[in-house]
Amino acid sequence: MVLDNARIHRTKLIQPFLEENKDPLELVFLPPYSPNLNLVEGLWKWLKESVVNNVFYSTIQKIKLNARKFIQQVNENPEEVIDRLCIKM
């Protein structure tokens, strides 16, 4: 399992779970401050740029609706996601 270095992934509360499951799981922690290696960070940035930046919503429901539309568009266009988020070699 690949994890970033968020505190929640190293907290004392999760240590018993990690100890109980250390055989089926191998934890790989990304280096600190490496959002370029954590592709979901790029997705969150893209969502914020597309849905909430410089937009006033009068209700939470309108934000949810536009966020759902964004996720639906992402799911329907995997090539665009790959082009935008994946590192080119």
ZADO-1210 file (C-alpha; in nm, 4 decimals, padded with zeros to 6 digits):
<atoms>
<atom x="00.0000" y="00.0000" z="00.0000" code="MET" pos="1"/>
<atom x="00.1404" y="00.3373" z="-00.1005" code="VAL" pos="2"/>
<atom x="00.0822" y="00.6168" z="00.1506" code="LEU" pos="3"/>
<atom x="00.1795" y="00.9786" z="00.1715" code="ASP" pos="4"/>
<atom x="00.3259" y="01.1106" z="00.4943" code="ASN" pos="5"/>
<atom x="00.0043" y="01.2494" z="00.6381" code="ALA" pos="6"/>
<atom x="00.0003" y="01.2261" z="01.0166" code="ARG" pos="7"/>
<atom x="-00.3047" y="01.0026" z="01.0083" code="ILE" pos="8"/>
<atom x="-00.0980" y="00.7312" z="00.8389" code="HIS" pos="9"/>
<atom x="00.1508" y="00.7231" z="01.1256" code="ARG" pos="10"/>
<atom x="-00.0677" y="00.7980" z="01.4263" code="THR" pos="11"/>
<atom x="-00.0689" y="00.5750" z="01.7357" code="LYS" pos="12"/>
<atom x="-00.4342" y="00.4898" z="01.6698" code="LEU" pos="13"/>
<atom x="-00.3462" y="00.3049" z="01.3490" code="ILE" pos="14"/>
<atom x="-00.0427" y="00.1197" z="01.4835" code="GLN" pos="15"/>
<atom x="-00.2431" y="-00.1816" z="01.6157" code="PRO" pos="16"/>
<atom x="-00.4046" y="-00.2258" z="01.2732" code="PHE" pos="17"/>
<atom x="-00.0677" y="-00.2077" z="01.1004" code="LEU" pos="18"/>
<atom x="00.0836" y="-00.4620" z="01.3399" code="GLU" pos="19"/>
<atom x="-00.2066" y="-00.7051" z="01.2881" code="GLU" pos="20"/>
<atom x="-00.1856" y="-00.6752" z="00.9089" code="ASN" pos="21"/>
<atom x="00.1858" y="-00.6448" z="00.8459" code="LYS" pos="22"/>
<atom x="00.2055" y="-00.9800" z="00.6660" code="ASP" pos="23"/>
<atom x="-00.0542" y="-00.9149" z="00.3935" code="PRO" pos="24"/>
<atom x="00.0412" y="-00.5474" z="00.3632" code="LEU" pos="25"/>
<atom x="00.3653" y="-00.3836" z="00.2689" code="GLU" pos="26"/>
<atom x="00.3550" y="-00.0125" z="00.3407" code="LEU" pos="27"/>
<atom x="00.5497" y="00.2192" z="00.1143" code="VAL" pos="28"/>
<atom x="00.5623" y="00.5795" z="00.2316" code="PHE" pos="29"/>
<atom x="00.6177" y="00.8522" z="-00.0240" code="LEU" pos="30"/>
<atom x="00.8865" y="01.1063" z="00.0621" code="PRO" pos="31"/>
<atom x="00.7647" y="01.4137" z="00.2525" code="PRO" pos="32"/>
<atom x="00.6525" y="01.7062" z="00.0386" code="TYR" pos="33"/>
<atom x="00.6227" y="01.5081" z="-00.2838" code="SER" pos="34"/>
<atom x="00.2798" y="01.5845" z="-00.4297" code="PRO" pos="35"/>
<atom x="00.4188" y="01.5068" z="-00.7758" code="ASN" pos="36"/>
<atom x="00.4364" y="01.1396" z="-00.6703" code="LEU" pos="37"/>
<atom x="00.0827" y="01.1374" z="-00.5292" code="ASN" pos="38"/>
<atom x="-00.1406" y="01.1671" z="-00.8351" code="LEU" pos="39"/>
<atom x="-00.4569" y="01.2260" z="-00.6343" code="VAL" pos="40"/>
<atom x="-00.3098" y="01.5610" z="-00.5284" code="GLU" pos="41"/>
<atom x="-00.3178" y="01.6652" z="-00.8937" code="GLY" pos="42"/>
<atom x="-00.6790" y="01.5509" z="-00.9182" code="LEU" pos="43"/>
<atom x="-00.7781" y="01.7593" z="-00.6138" code="TRP" pos="44"/>
<atom x="-00.6012" y="02.0614" z="-00.7617" code="LYS" pos="45"/>
<atom x="-00.7785" y="02.0096" z="-01.0948" code="TRP" pos="46"/>
<atom x="-01.1146" y="01.9753" z="-00.9177" code="LEU" pos="47"/>
<atom x="-01.0579" y="02.2961" z="-00.7216" code="LYS" pos="48"/>
<atom x="-00.9554" y="02.4842" z="-01.0374" code="GLU" pos="49"/>
<atom x="-01.2583" y="02.3540" z="-01.2262" code="SER" pos="50"/>
<atom x="-01.5265" y="02.3712" z="-00.9587" code="VAL" pos="51"/>
<atom x="-01.4544" y="02.6091" z="-00.6727" code="VAL" pos="52"/>
<atom x="-01.1860" y="02.8632" z="-00.7634" code="ASN" pos="53"/>
<atom x="-01.3343" y="03.2110" z="-00.8099" code="ASN" pos="54"/>
<atom x="-01.6919" y="03.0809" z="-00.7899" code="VAL" pos="55"/>
<atom x="-01.9570" y="03.1727" z="-00.5347" code="PHE" pos="56"/>
<atom x="-02.2075" y="02.9000" z="-00.4575" code="TYR" pos="57"/>
<atom x="-02.5214" y="02.9902" z="-00.2678" code="SER" pos="58"/>
<atom x="-02.5646" y="02.6362" z="-00.1347" code="THR" pos="59"/>
<atom x="-02.3531" y="02.3321" z="-00.0533" code="ILE" pos="60"/>
<atom x="-02.5788" y="02.1301" z="-00.2828" code="GLN" pos="61"/>
<atom x="-02.4608" y="02.3346" z="-00.5833" code="LYS" pos="62"/>
<atom x="-02.0980" y="02.2658" z="-00.4969" code="ILE" pos="63"/>
<atom x="-02.1759" y="01.8943" z="-00.4630" code="LYS" pos="64"/>
<atom x="-02.3579" y="01.8918" z="-00.7965" code="LEU" pos="65"/>
<atom x="-02.0662" y="02.0535" z="-00.9803" code="ASN" pos="66"/>
<atom x="-01.8131" y="01.8297" z="-00.8054" code="ALA" pos="67"/>
<atom x="-02.0147" y="01.5244" z="-00.9117" code="ARG" pos="68"/>
<atom x="-02.0269" y="01.6534" z="-01.2697" code="LYS" pos="69"/>
<atom x="-01.6501" y="01.6988" z="-01.2608" code="PHE" pos="70"/>
<atom x="-01.5928" y="01.3439" z="-01.1307" code="ILE" pos="71"/>
<atom x="-01.8323" y="01.2049" z="-01.3916" code="GLN" pos="72"/>
<atom x="-01.6421" y="01.3878" z="-01.6660" code="GLN" pos="73"/>
<atom x="-01.3123" y="01.2552" z="-01.5304" code="VAL" pos="74"/>
<atom x="-01.4491" y="00.8999" z="-01.5257" code="ASN" pos="75"/>
<atom x="-01.5747" y="00.9305" z="-01.8834" code="GLU" pos="76"/>
<atom x="-01.2439" y="01.0667" z="-02.0186" code="ASN" pos="77"/>
<atom x="-00.9577" y="00.8539" z="-01.8841" code="PRO" pos="78"/>
<atom x="-00.7226" y="00.9669" z="-02.1620" code="GLU" pos="79"/>
<atom x="-00.7580" y="01.3286" z="-02.0474" code="GLU" pos="80"/>
<atom x="-00.6791" y="01.2228" z="-01.6910" code="VAL" pos="81"/>
<atom x="-00.3691" y="01.0350" z="-01.8032" code="ILE" pos="82"/>
<atom x="-00.2553" y="01.3287" z="-02.0158" code="ASP" pos="83"/>
<atom x="-00.3054" y="01.5752" z="-01.7341" code="ARG" pos="84"/>
<atom x="-00.1873" y="01.3818" z="-01.4294" code="LEU" pos="85"/>
<atom x="00.0608" y="01.1178" z="-01.5358" code="CYS" pos="86"/>
<atom x="00.4309" y="01.1774" z="-01.5607" code="ILE" pos="87"/>
<atom x="00.5568" y="01.1497" z="-01.9171" code="LYS" pos="88"/>
<atom x="00.8659" y="00.9376" z="-01.9577" code="MET" pos="89"/>
</atoms>
